[in-house]
Amino acid sequence: MQANAPPPNVHMLAGQYTLGAPLSMHRRPIPLWQPPVLLAVSPIGLVVAVLAGSSLLSAPRFNPSILVLFVLALLAGLSCLAAGFYLLKYSRFRAWECDAGFLELNERGALSAALRWDHIQTVWHRVKVSTYSRGGTRYEHTYSVQGPDGKEVTLNYPDLWQRIEYEFVRLHLPQALATIQTGSAVSFGGVVVSAQGIASGPVIYYYQHRTMPNTKPPWQLAWQAIPWITVRDGMIEFTPPERGLISYTPPIFARLSDVPNLCLLRALVQALTNGQMRWIEVPRRGISVENSQPEVQ
């Protein structure tokens, strides 16, 4: 069998869920050296903790330095051990891209998800922002899809995610354009798109596709009032901030986590502006999957 060739169970599952022929396998984007290195380093910390503990118990006087060494070594050893096992399990997941959909196998090789392209109802790009007390901010990007049953499947496979975005745009952009042409608007949760421009949406989303009313001040922008659209740090900015000598005007923006189907929004904006609208994605920080802009011929 060739390397990365679909095993028999993948062919069987692809046929069972009418996904077409398996095309390519995808791995989660973590360095292969991390799990074994962490598992190899963890005994060092535990051995140091044992030696420090023995020294602490046998010492005639209490030594706070040895206690600190014991605690730090024990925490380091246990942390490396836990992280190593977690990453080892995480790295064993596999996803198979097929003609008509995808399937994912867990660390035991059992099926964890299977979905056709035309059954994907929503695609999500959520960003968790963590601010540290000593300064600095971390942005953790999570990508998931939602099928007809409402269950979300988290997918951290960069190349597969690009295919998902492409297929989602290919299948849903014609209907979105037809809706706009009838004079209606297309809702993306916190953002609504019409032939006239972009406005704030009536609802915002939070975990597991549940919605809540958008209590923020409403806004509306005509196409000609939008110089470009920038995606950065978990936000979509529709106007840049204005910094004057005296006053500061913040940008008009929406949170990525409140805007489902971001790839369709991007494609719809490009289609309605005949490709003239600049869509700028600032390189993402934190844990992320870099996506290229899907193009539908």
C-alpha positions in Angstrom: 0.0 0.0 0.0 1.3 3.4 -0.9 2.0 6.0 1.8 -1.1 7.9 2.9 -3.2 5.7 0.6 -6.7 5.2 1.9 -7.0 2.1 4.0 -10.0 -0.2 3.4 -12.0 1.2 6.3 -11.8 4.7 4.9 -13.1 3.5 1.5 -15.9 1.7 3.4 -16.8 4.8 5.5 -16.7 7.1 2.5 -19.1 4.8 0.6 -21.4 4.5 3.7 -21.8 8.3 4.0 -21.8 8.9 0.2 -18.7 11.0 0.3 -17.2 9.8 -3.0 -13.7 8.6 -3.4 -11.1 9.5 -0.7 -8.5 11.9 -2.1 -6.0 12.9 0.5 -5.3 12.6 4.2 -4.8 15.6 6.5 -2.9 15.7 9.8 -3.3 18.3 12.5 -0.6 21.0 12.3 1.7 20.3 15.2 5.4 19.4 14.9 5.9 15.6 15.2 8.8 16.1 17.6 6.8 17.8 20.3 5.1 14.8 22.0 8.2 12.6 22.2 10.3 15.5 23.4 7.9 16.4 26.1 7.5 12.8 27.2 11.3 12.4 27.3 11.8 15.6 29.3 9.1 14.9 31.9 11.1 12.2 33.8 14.0 14.7 34.2 11.7 17.0 36.2 10.2 14.2 38.2 13.7 12.8 39.1 14.8 16.3 40.2 11.7 16.6 42.3 12.4 13.2 43.9 16.0 14.1 44.7 14.9 17.5 46.0 12.2 15.9 48.1 14.6 13.4 49.6 17.1 16.1 50.3 14.4 18.2 52.0 13.3 15.3 54.2 16.8 14.4 55.2 18.2 17.9 55.8 18.7 18.8 59.4 17.2 22.2 58.8 14.4 23.4 56.6 15.7 24.8 53.4 13.2 27.0 51.5 15.3 26.9 48.3 15.1 23.1 48.2 11.3 23.3 48.7 11.0 25.8 45.8 13.1 23.5 43.6 10.9 20.5 44.6 7.7 22.3 43.7 9.0 23.7 40.4 10.5 20.5 39.3 7.4 18.5 40.2 5.1 20.9 38.3 7.4 21.0 35.3 7.6 17.2 35.2 3.9 16.7 35.5 3.1 19.5 33.0 5.4 18.0 30.4 4.0 14.5 31.0 0.3 15.7 30.6 1.1 17.9 27.6 3.0 15.1 25.9 0.2 12.6 26.3 -2.4 15.2 25.2 -0.4 16.2 22.0 0.3 12.5 21.3 -3.4 11.8 21.3 -4.1 15.1 19.4 -1.6 14.2 16.7 -3.2 10.8 16.0 -6.4 12.3 14.6 -6.7 12.0 10.8 -9.0 13.6 8.3 -9.7 12.4 4.8 -10.8 14.7 2.1 -13.2 13.1 -0.4 -14.9 14.1 -3.6 -18.1 15.0 -1.9 -17.2 15.6 1.7 -14.8 14.7 4.5 -14.5 12.2 7.3 -12.3 12.3 10.5 -10.9 9.4 12.5 -10.0 9.8 16.2 -6.8 8.7 17.9 -8.1 5.1 17.9 -8.9 5.1 14.2 -12.7 5.2 14.9 -15.0 7.6 13.0 -15.5 10.9 14.8 -17.2 12.9 12.0 -18.4 12.5 8.5 -20.1 15.2 6.4 -20.9 16.0 2.8 -20.1 19.4 1.4 -23.7 20.1 0.6 -24.8 19.2 4.2 -22.6 21.8 5.8 -25.0 24.5 7.1 -22.6 26.9 8.8 -18.8 27.4 9.0 -17.4 29.2 12.1 -14.1 31.0 12.7 -14.1 31.9 16.4 -11.3 33.8 18.2 -10.7 33.5 21.9 -8.8 36.5 23.3 -6.7 36.0 26.4 -5.1 39.0 28.1 -2.3 38.4 30.6 -1.7 40.4 33.8 1.9 41.2 32.8 0.9 42.5 29.4 0.4 40.8 26.1 -2.6 39.2 24.4 -3.1 35.8 22.9 -5.5 35.0 20.1 -6.6 31.4 19.7 -8.4 30.7 16.4 -10.9 27.8 16.3 -12.5 26.5 13.1 -15.6 24.4 13.0 -18.5 23.4 10.8 -22.2 22.6 11.6 -24.3 20.0 9.9 -28.1 19.5 9.6 -28.2 18.0 13.1 -26.8 21.2 14.7 -23.7 19.4 16.0 -20.4 21.3 15.5 -17.3 19.6 14.3 -14.0 21.4 15.1 -11.4 21.0 12.4 -7.8 22.0 12.7 -6.6 20.9 9.3 -5.4 24.0 7.2 -5.6 22.4 3.7 -8.9 20.7 4.4 -10.3 24.0 5.8 -9.5 25.7 2.5 -11.4 23.0 0.6 -14.3 23.4 3.0 -14.4 27.2 2.4 -14.2 26.7 -1.3 -17.0 24.2 -1.4 -19.2 26.3 0.9 -18.8 29.4 -1.2 -19.4 27.4 -4.4 -22.6 26.0 -3.1 -24.0 29.1 -1.3 -22.8 32.1 -3.2 -25.4 31.8 -6.0 -28.3 31.8 -3.6 -26.9 34.7 -1.6 -26.5 36.8 -4.8 -30.0 35.8 -5.9 -31.3 37.0 -2.5 -29.6 40.4 -2.9 -30.9 40.8 -6.4 -34.5 40.5 -5.1 -33.9 43.5 -2.8 -33.5 41.4 0.3 -30.5 41.2 2.6 -28.3 38.3 3.6 -27.6 38.0 7.4 -24.3 36.9 8.9 -25.3 37.3 12.5 -23.6 40.4 13.6 -23.4 41.7 10.0 -26.1 42.2 7.3 -25.2 42.6 3.6 -27.5 44.3 1.1 -27.1 45.8 -2.4 -26.7 49.2 -0.7 -23.9 48.2 1.7 -23.3 46.6 5.1 -25.1 47.1 8.4 -25.0 45.7 11.9 -27.1 42.5 12.4 -29.9 42.0 14.9 -28.2 39.1 16.7 -24.8 38.1 17.9 -23.7 34.5 18.4 -21.9 32.7 21.2 -21.0 29.1 22.0 -22.8 26.3 20.2 -24.7 28.5 17.7 -27.0 30.1 20.3 -27.9 33.7 19.7 -28.7 36.8 21.7 -29.9 40.2 20.7 -27.3 42.7 19.5 -27.5 45.5 22.1 -24.6 47.5 20.6 -25.4 50.8 18.9 -26.6 50.1 15.3 -24.5 51.2 12.3 -24.9 51.2 8.6 -22.4 51.8 5.8 -22.9 52.4 2.1 -20.4 50.6 -0.1 -18.8 53.9 -1.1 -18.2 54.7 2.6 -16.1 51.6 3.1 -12.4 52.1 2.0 -11.5 48.5 2.6 -12.2 45.6 5.0 -9.6 44.4 7.4 -9.6 41.2 9.5 -7.3 41.4 12.4 -7.1 40.1 16.0 -10.5 38.6 16.0 -12.3 41.6 14.5 -13.6 42.6 11.1 -13.0 46.4 10.7 -15.1 48.1 8.1 -13.7 51.6 8.7 -10.2 52.4 9.9 -9.8 54.3 13.2 -9.4 58.1 12.8 -6.7 59.6 15.0 -6.8 63.4 15.2 -4.8 65.8 17.3 -7.7 66.1 19.7 -10.1 63.3 19.2 -10.1 59.6 18.3 -12.8 57.8 16.4 -12.8 54.0 16.8 -13.4 51.8 13.8 -16.7 50.3 13.0 -16.2 46.6 13.5 -17.8 43.2 14.3 -16.3 40.3 16.2 -15.4 37.3 14.1 -17.0 35.0 16.6 -20.3 36.8 16.0 -20.1 36.4 12.2 -20.8 32.9 10.8 -19.8 32.0 7.3 -17.0 34.4 7.0 -15.8 32.9 3.8 -19.2 33.5 2.2 -19.3 37.1 3.5 -15.9 37.7 1.9 -16.9 36.2 -1.4 -20.3 38.1 -1.4 -18.5 41.4 -0.8 -16.1 40.7 -3.6 -19.0 39.8 -6.0 -21.2 42.8 -5.1 -18.2 45.2 -5.6 -17.0 43.5 -8.8 -13.8 42.6 -7.0 -12.9 46.2 -6.2 -13.3 46.0 -2.5 -9.9 45.2 -0.8 -10.2 42.4 1.8 -7.1 42.5 4.0 -6.3 39.7 6.4 -3.6 40.6 8.8 -1.4 37.5 9.7 -2.9 35.8 12.7 -1.3 35.4 16.0 -1.7 32.6 18.4 -3.0 29.2 17.4 -4.4 29.6 14.0 -5.1 27.9 10.7 -4.1 30.2 7.8 -6.7 30.2 5.0 -6.4 31.5 1.5 -9.3 33.3 0.0 -11.6 30.8 -1.8 -12.2 31.6 -5.5 -15.1 30.2 -7.3 -14.9 30.1 -11.1 
